[in-house]
Amino acid sequence: MKPLTGSAIQLDTETDTRVDTSNGDHDKFAHYADKDEVTYALIYGVPIIALCGKKWIPSRDPNGFSICPTCQEVFSSLPNEGSDDYSS
């Protein structure tokens, strides 16, 4: 492959998939959290913290939303034996 010369533009092929929580983007996703904590939060209405750091009170069906990219990245890095303890 020949090196680029002149005024050619080089594109960065890596995309930053972190969720910006300052503008409400985190509300557009389903998040991973400990299953037992999700169940407890649904019953008692207490806030929990997702793998990405979002703190919220679960109240909706996550199936209609795509998975939070940050939660997915953290979840993928977990050892397989503990992965059954998390849900979106």
Sequence and secondary structure as in RCSB ss.txt:
>XXXX:A:sequence
MKPLTGSAIQLDTETDTRVDTSNGDHDKFAHYADKDEVTYALIYGVPIIALCGKKWIPSRDPNGFSICPTCQEVF
SSLPNEGSDDYSS
>XXXX:A:secstr
     TT             GGGTGGGGEE  EEHHHHHHHHHH   EE TTS EE   S GGGSEE HHHHHHH
HHS GGGGGGEE 
